[in-house]
Amino acid sequence: MAAQISTIVGSAADVAGVVNRLGANTRHARMIVFIALGGVFLDAYDLTSLAYGETDVAREFGLGPAGLGIVVASISFGVLFGSFFGGWLVDRIGRYRVFMADMFFFVFAAIGAACAVNAEMLVFFRFVMGIGVGMDLPVAMAFLAEFSRLRGRRGKSDRTAAWCPAWYAATSACYLLILGLYAILPGEQHGLLWRFAVGFGAVPALLIILVRKRYISESPSWAANQGDLEGAARILRETYGLAVEVRPGASAGTTAAPRGYRELFRGVYRRRTVQNLIVCAAQNFGYNSVAFGLPVIISTFLAQGSLTTIIASLLLNVAFAFTGGLFGITFSRRLGAWPMTLIGFTAQLLAFVTLALIGTPTSTVAIVAALAMLGLYLFAQGSGPGANLMTFAALSYPTSLRGTGVGFSRGSDAIATAVTLFLFPVLSSALSTGVFWVIAIAPVLGGAALLIGRWEPVGHDADAESAHPDPVSQEVR
């Protein structure tokens, strides 16, 4: 049998080139992608797990709208801290170490929140849970981008956009769990549904902890950027089964210079970062108002009972949000992330304006129309801003800056989340269905940011850019 031809690498660019060509074409590499998406699933589950139980939490702990807003928003303050610190840490100490650590936050926080005896305890554990969520997304996006080929099916844009259907699969799983518990538990114990839902978040976290040590390895691109070409070659051999050798004398001088948050606002990255910031905040305000507030909208605005609220929330997530996420992966690859995001914002604006005009529906036709608009919003979110939120964040920056870039986008997103989760109970209580006029501002701002600074990340190799690429020559393609 002929000897296997060696692949020679002499720089970080060579290592990135190998991954850009092969993607996740082995079982080991595919498991890394699967586990990274499992982390995203857990992020979404933990953020959604309290959505149905807001009313029960408020009643159990005697909370008004402001107090409930603090409980709900506390996880976002944790995400804020975890994202900024975790994104920075991912680029400093590596993807592997951060990913091996953050799941323990989920286990500890999920069990603690489920056993909370007062609102203060619930706020604390949801804050800790948020730290885990914030740390996880930068490392998960780094793994998805750095173990995928550059273009084509199952390429970087497909993998990073896959975070969206994984997210909606988690929210759907959460509502499915609640539906099962609703059917099993006696009626007098339905007020405990939120505790079971929150505590169940420890289960997938434990499963990921059990399997990830066997499969997860460091990103070869990150190792190469740290000057460790021998380590990067070893990872490529173990993950892809390649005969990889380092060119003699090539390891010296390959270490990437430390890059921090200021780097996001230098050169061409400035425009990308500002656009990502505005788009993140805009889509987040709309998403959290609708997706997290969906049970409130259905039960209060549409005057539906508990069982109908659970079933409708589940069906809307599966039929529209999850499906939209799958749609967004395919069409973002074909059309680009920029046009799909703009189309999504346009459809969202239509949905919010229509919901505001319908107001409180008083007929079956009006209720069906309102549900259809909620479905339209969720489909538009999943196929547009939702699918491409992390595509913009992860693919706008090179390996040496990717964790920081995703952490900044996720941290900015968390600020908008905290504001939204605090304000939505207050605004919906004060304005009723008039709150949709306020939410409609979000897609307008997001669309305006896209139109002012067009940037298309799909198919773009950020690792091939110079340290400070020229903003004119590379921005519009």
Secondary structure by P-SEA (a helix, b strand, c coil): ccccbbbbbccaaaaaaaaaacccccaaaaaaaaaaaaaaaaaaaaacccccaaaaaaaaacccaaaaaaaaaaaaaaaaaaaaaaaaaaaaccaaaaaacaaaaaaaaaaaaaacccaaaaaaaaaaaaaaaaacaaaaaaaaaaaccccccccaaaaaaaaaaaaaaaaaaaaaaaaaaaaccccccccaaaaaaaaaaaaaaaaaaacccccccccaaaaaaacaaaaaaaaaaaaccccccccccccccccccccccccccccaaaaaaaaaaaaaaaaaaaaaacccaaaaaaaccccccaaaaaaaaaaaaaacaaaaaaaaaaaaaaccaaaaaaaaaaaaaaaaaaaaaacccccaaaaaaaaaaaaaaaaaaaacccccaaaaaccccccccaaaaaaaaaaaaaaaaaaaaacaaaaaaacccccccccaaaaaaaaaaaaabbbbccccccccccccccccccccc
